[in-house]
Amino acid sequence: MTDFAEPPHAPRFSVDVYQNEYLPEGGHQVDAIITVTSGSQATYERAPAADAAPADARRGVAGDRTDTAVVIMIDCSGSMDDPPSKMRNAHEATAAAVETLPDGVSFAVVAGTHKAEEVYPGGGRLAVAGPETRREARTSLRRLRAGGGTAIGGWLRLADKLLATHAGSIRHGVLLTDGRNEHEDPESLRAALDACAGRFTCDARGVGTDWEVNEVTGIASALLGTADIVADPKGLAADFTEMIANAMRKEVADVALRLWTPRGSKVKFVKQVAPTVVDLTDRRTDAGPNSGDYPTGSWSAESRDYHVCVEVPPAEVGQEMLAARAALTLPPQDGGLPRTLAQGLIRAVWTDDLAATTGIHPQVAHYTGQVELAEAIRQGLELRKAGDEEGATVQLGRAVRLAEASGNADTSKLLSKVVDVVDAVNGTVRLKAKVADADEMTLETRSTQTVRVKR
């Protein structure tokens, strides 16, 4: 492990590599878990709920947040009026989010239908949070009305345009929808996500049960944010407040995981495996000879795990090599070089010791199981929707077994609402005859959430 100190009040990163470096003669695949930890001497307190503390206590504790910009995108399509309380809850949630913003944060509110409209402040600009602008924003929210269709790509493009006016490093979106993206073809949404990726991060929420899980999770995955369901619109205010609080804890943006491999070696895949599963393999950008950058987004004081698989040239017993060097980097500033925040090494050693080569490092084994768990849930729910009860039972039973083995209690609880568990250890289950839409969608949305390995 190597770490590098930044100037005072800047985050400090460290990298730890967990692997079994031993390969049999001719072996050519190296797996490693890279744990990245970020800490800081200057952090922001978790913002309480809007009605839980005096206004001054909700503004943050370390001065104005001039480095941060947030755009809140609210679905205002016609379905948000069914029932009318849904639109009212969305209005209240947005007001609570605005109230939570610390002084100095740049922000805007966008109403999304089949087109995107600026609700506040308007004029293609961002407002700066303070007593007056928060009051003005709350007043502007009264104009929110439900009507029209849903074209999310346009909402994201407007958010990107607004956030591009902000000079600070942390740019974040919050998106709420209650329906499917029916007034825009999938290619248009994909193009919008491709255009916005790397420019800002975004948390996405589906309210109720009439939205498409793959659309909401796809937005969050592409923009390195979180996705979740708010089945009861009454819970929106608390969820929005928590999302803003989490965004305010971010202290450094545009961090990349840079992997260098020697000639003849190549990276097979890179996946974030904790706290959620996100495949970063196809998001590689070249960073010089034999090097590639994989985006990790914005960081607060936290820890994340990445599974890196490297293919190396087969070698004979007794040989060893550096399979890859993993580094956390920040983009260059003012024409300089990228800043290295921390780095770690992935090794390969060829041996004829059978015990050494057949062992799987506990970290690798654990997260391989967590990825398999997410895939088993995905396949099981797809088969259930297609009417293949036998196939769904097999896959969801496998998911129950994997969740039990890894100690993923939250996922086990969600699975128990879709299947009757006969034997969790062996994965013996029966499909429930009736499953609430909210329970199935919650399981699907949260299927990629993982638990850290027990050390």
ZAMARGU-4260 file (C-alpha; in steps of 0.2 Angstrom, whole numbers, plus 5000, padded with zeros to 4 digits):
<rodrens>
0) 5000/5000/5000 | 5006/5017/4996 | 4997/5034/5000 | 5001/5052/4997 | 4997/5067/5007
5) 4988/5081/4999 | 4989/5099/5006 | 4979/5103/5022 | 4960/5100/5021 | 4962/5090/5005
10) 4956/5072/5005 | 4969/5058/5008 | 4968/5042/4998 | 4975/5025/5001 | 4976/5009/4990
15) 4976/4991/4997 | 4978/4976/4986 | 4971/4959/4990 | 4976/4944/4979 | 4983/4927/4978
20) 4998/4931/4967 | 5003/4913/4964 | 4999/4905/4947 | 5003/4887/4941 | 5015/4885/4927
25) 5007/4892/4911 | 4994/4901/4921 | 4989/4918/4914 | 4975/4926/4924 | 4977/4937/4939
30) 4963/4943/4950 | 4964/4956/4964 | 4953/4966/4974 | 4958/4985/4976 | 4952/4994/4991
35) 4952/5012/4989 | 4949/5023/5005 | 4947/5042/5006 | 4948/5052/5022 | 4949/5070/5025
40) 4953/5082/5039 | 4939/5093/5034 | 4922/5085/5032 | 4904/5090/5032 | 4891/5085/5045
45) 4877/5074/5039 | 4862/5086/5036 | 4847/5082/5048 | 4830/5082/5041 | 4823/5099/5037
50) 4812/5099/5052 | 4825/5093/5064 | 4836/5107/5067 | 4837/5126/5066 | 4841/5134/5049
55) 4859/5139/5053 | 4863/5121/5058 | 4857/5114/5041 | 4870/5125/5031 | 4885/5115/5034
60) 4900/5117/5046 | 4915/5122/5036 | 4910/5138/5027 | 4902/5141/5010 | 4902/5127/4998
65) 4907/5137/4982 | 4915/5121/4974 | 4898/5112/4973 | 4884/5113/4961 | 4867/5103/4961
70) 4853/5102/4948 | 4837/5094/4954 | 4826/5087/4940 | 4808/5083/4945 | 4796/5073/4934
75) 4781/5084/4931 | 4773/5072/4918 | 4754/5069/4918 | 4756/5053/4928 | 4763/5063/4943
80) 4745/5069/4946 | 4739/5051/4949 | 4736/5053/4963 | 4737/5072/4965 | 4747/5069/4982
85) 4762/5062/4972 | 4765/5079/4964 | 4763/5088/4981 | 4775/5076/4989 | 4788/5079/4975
90) 4785/5098/4978 | 4788/5096/4997 | 4804/5085/4994 | 4812/5097/4982 | 4808/5111/4995
95) 4816/5101/5008 | 4831/5097/4997 | 4833/5116/4993 | 4832/5120/5012 | 4846/5108/5015
100) 4859/5116/5003 | 4873/5124/5012 | 4877/5143/5009 | 4887/5145/4993 | 4881/5129/4984
105) 4876/5134/4966 | 4859/5126/4961 | 4844/5125/4950 | 4828/5116/4948 | 4822/5108/4932
110) 4804/5102/4928 | 4804/5087/4917 | 4790/5082/4905 | 4792/5078/4886 | 4803/5094/4887
115) 4814/5101/4901 | 4810/5118/4908 | 4820/5129/4921 | 4809/5132/4936 | 4823/5141/4946
120) 4832/5152/4944 | 4830/5153/4925 | 4839/5161/4911 | 4851/5147/4909 | 4860/5150/4925
125) 4863/5143/4943 | 4858/5152/4959 | 4869/5153/4974 | 4862/5146/4990 | 4858/5158/5003
130) 4843/5164/5014 | 4835/5174/4999 | 4838/5162/4985 | 4831/5147/4995 | 4816/5157/4999
135) 4814/5162/4980 | 4816/5144/4975 | 4803/5138/4987 | 4791/5151/4980 | 4795/5145/4962
140) 4791/5127/4966 | 4773/5132/4968 | 4772/5134/4949 | 4775/5115/4947 | 4761/5107/4938
145) 4758/5089/4931 | 4755/5087/4913 | 4764/5081/4897 | 4775/5066/4893 | 4792/5059/4899
150) 4809/5062/4889 | 4822/5060/4902 | 4837/5063/4890 | 4831/5081/4888 | 4831/5084/4907
155) 4849/5077/4908 | 4855/5088/4894 | 4848/5104/4902 | 4856/5099/4918 | 4872/5097/4910
160) 4871/5114/4901 | 4867/5122/4918 | 4881/5113/4928 | 4893/5117/4914 | 4892/5136/4919
165) 4899/5131/4936 | 4918/5132/4939 | 4919/5121/4954 | 4924/5103/4953 | 4909/5094/4961
170) 4894/5094/4949 | 4879/5083/4954 | 4861/5079/4948 | 4846/5073/4957 | 4833/5065/4946
175) 4815/5059/4951 | 4803/5050/4939 | 4787/5040/4941 | 4785/5033/4924 | 4793/5026/4909
180) 4803/5036/4896 | 4789/5034/4883 | 4792/5051/4873 | 4810/5047/4868 | 4818/5032/4860
185) 4831/5022/4870 | 4844/5028/4858 | 4841/5046/4863 | 4842/5043/4881 | 4858/5033/4878
190) 4866/5047/4868 | 4861/5059/4882 | 4870/5048/4895 | 4885/5046/4885 | 4886/5065/4883
195) 4884/5068/4901 | 4895/5054/4908 | 4911/5061/4916 | 4903/5079/4917 | 4892/5076/4932
200) 4886/5063/4944 | 4868/5059/4946 | 4857/5050/4959 | 4841/5043/4952 | 4825/5039/4961
205) 4809/5030/4955 | 4793/5035/4965 | 4778/5023/4965 | 4779/5007/4954 | 4775/5012/4936
210) 4793/5016/4931 | 4806/5005/4923 | 4820/4999/4934 | 4832/4997/4920 | 4830/5015/4915
215) 4833/5022/4933 | 4847/5010/4937 | 4855/5014/4920 | 4855/5032/4923 | 4863/5030/4940
220) 4876/5018/4933 | 4881/5028/4918 | 4883/5044/4929 | 4891/5035/4944 | 4877/5039/4956
225) 4865/5029/4966 | 4848/5022/4962 | 4833/5017/4973 | 4814/5016/4974 | 4803/5027/4984
230) 4788/5016/4984 | 4778/5028/4995 | 4778/5046/4989 | 4777/5051/5007 | 4795/5046/5009
235) 4802/5058/4996 | 4806/5072/5007 | 4817/5061/5019 | 4825/5053/5004 | 4829/5069/4995
240) 4836/5077/5010 | 4848/5062/5012 | 4853/5063/4994 | 4858/5081/4996 | 4867/5078/5012
245) 4877/5064/5004 | 4881/5075/4989 | 4887/5089/5001 | 4899/5077/5009 | 4909/5075/4992
250) 4925/5083/4993 | 4935/5078/4977 | 4928/5075/4960 | 4935/5067/4943 | 4945/5053/4952
255) 4951/5040/4940 | 4958/5022/4943 | 4973/5021/4932 | 4979/5004/4928 | 4996/5001/4920
260) 5001/4984/4913 | 5017/4979/4905 | 5018/4975/4887 | 5010/4958/4883 | 4998/4960/4897
265) 4980/4967/4896 | 4966/4971/4908 | 4952/4959/4906 | 4939/4968/4917 | 4937/4981/4930
270) 4921/4981/4941 | 4917/4991/4957 | 4911/4978/4969 | 4907/4988/4984 | 4896/4997/4990
275) 4887/4992/4973 | 4892/4982/4958 | 4896/4993/4943 | 4905/4987/4928 | 4918/5000/4922
280) 4927/4989/4909 | 4920/4998/4894 | 4923/5015/4901 | 4942/5014/4899 | 4950/5029/4891
285) 4968/5029/4886 | 4981/5037/4897 | 4997/5034/4889 | 5007/5019/4884 | 5000/5003/4892
290) 4989/5014/4903 | 4970/5016/4905 | 4959/5027/4916 | 4943/5020/4923 | 4931/5034/4931
295) 4926/5033/4949 | 4917/5049/4951 | 4916/5060/4967 | 4922/5055/4984 | 4919/5059/5002
300) 4927/5050/5017 | 4923/5033/5012 | 4929/5016/5005 | 4926/5006/4989 | 4932/4990/4982
305) 4936/4986/4964 | 4939/4969/4956 | 4953/4969/4943 | 4957/4955/4932 | 4973/4955/4922
310) 4978/4943/4908 | 4997/4940/4908 | 5008/4930/4897 | 5010/4912/4903 | 5027/4909/4911
315) 5037/4895/4919 | 5039/4890/4937 | 5050/4902/4946 | 5047/4918/4936 | 5038/4933/4943
320) 5032/4949/4936 | 5022/4965/4940 | 5005/4961/4932 | 4998/4979/4935 | 5000/4995/4944
325) 4984/5003/4951 | 4984/5022/4954 | 4971/5035/4959 | 4974/5050/4949 | 4966/5068/4947
330) 4966/5077/4930 | 4980/5089/4927 | 4977/5107/4931 | 4984/5122/4922 | 4993/5112/4909
335) 5002/5101/4922 | 5003/5083/4925 | 4990/5072/4933 | 4991/5071/4952 | 4994/5053/4959
340) 4984/5051/4975 | 4989/5033/4979 | 4995/5017/4971 | 4996/4999/4974 | 5004/4984/4964
345) 4997/4968/4957 | 5009/4954/4956 | 5011/4937/4947 | 5022/4923/4953 | 5023/4906/4945
350) 5025/4891/4956 | 5023/4872/4957 | 5016/4873/4974 | 4998/4866/4972 | 4991/4873/4988
355) 4998/4890/4984 | 4990/4891/4967 | 4973/4883/4971 | 4969/4895/4985 | 4957/4910/4981
360) 4960/4926/4992 | 4945/4928/5003 | 4942/4946/4996 | 4941/4939/4978 | 4930/4925/4983
365) 4918/4936/4993 | 4916/4949/4979 | 4915/4936/4965 | 4900/4929/4975 | 4892/4946/4977
370) 4893/4949/4958 | 4885/4931/4955 | 4872/4936/4968 | 4867/4951/4958 | 4867/4942/4942
375) 4856/4927/4949 | 4843/4940/4955 | 4843/4948/4938 | 4841/4932/4929 | 4828/4925/4941
380) 4817/4940/4940 | 4818/4940/4921 | 4813/4922/4920 | 4798/4925/4933 | 4792/4939/4922
385) 4793/4928/4907 | 4783/4914/4915 | 4797/4902/4917 | 4794/4897/4935 | 4806/4883/4935
390) 4820/4893/4929 | 4816/4908/4941 | 4815/4896/4956 | 4833/4889/4952 | 4840/4907/4950
395) 4832/4914/4965 | 4836/4899/4975 | 4854/4902/4970 | 4853/4920/4975 | 4846/4915/4992
400) 4861/4903/4994 | 4874/4916/4989 | 4866/4929/5000 | 4866/4918/5015 | 4884/4912/5012
405) 4890/4930/5011 | 4880/4937/5026 | 4870/4949/5015 | 4856/4951/5027 | 4847/4965/5017
410) 4846/4956/5001 | 4841/4940/5010 | 4826/4950/5017 | 4821/4957/5000 | 4822/4939/4993
415) 4810/4933/5006 | 4797/4944/5000 | 4798/4936/4982 | 4801/4918/4987 | 4797/4906/5002
420) 4814/4901/5009 | 4814/4882/5013 | 4832/4880/5016 | 4843/4896/5014 | 4860/4886/5016
425) 4856/4875/5001 | 4845/4888/4991 | 4829/4878/4992 | 4814/4890/4988 | 4797/4891/4982
430) 4790/4906/4971 | 4777/4916/4980 | 4760/4915/4971 | 4758/4934/4974 | 4771/4947/4975
435) 4768/4965/4977 | 4775/4976/4963 | 4785/4987/4976 | 4793/4972/4983 | 4799/4965/4966
440) 4805/4982/4960 | 4814/4985/4977 | 4823/4968/4975 | 4828/4972/4957 | 4833/4990/4960
445) 4844/4985/4975 | 4851/4969/4968 | 4868/4977/4965 | 4870/4983/4983 | 4884/4972/4991
450) 4891/4969/5009 | 4909/4972/5013 | 4919/4956/5016 | 4921/4952/5035 | 4939/4954/5040
</rodrens>
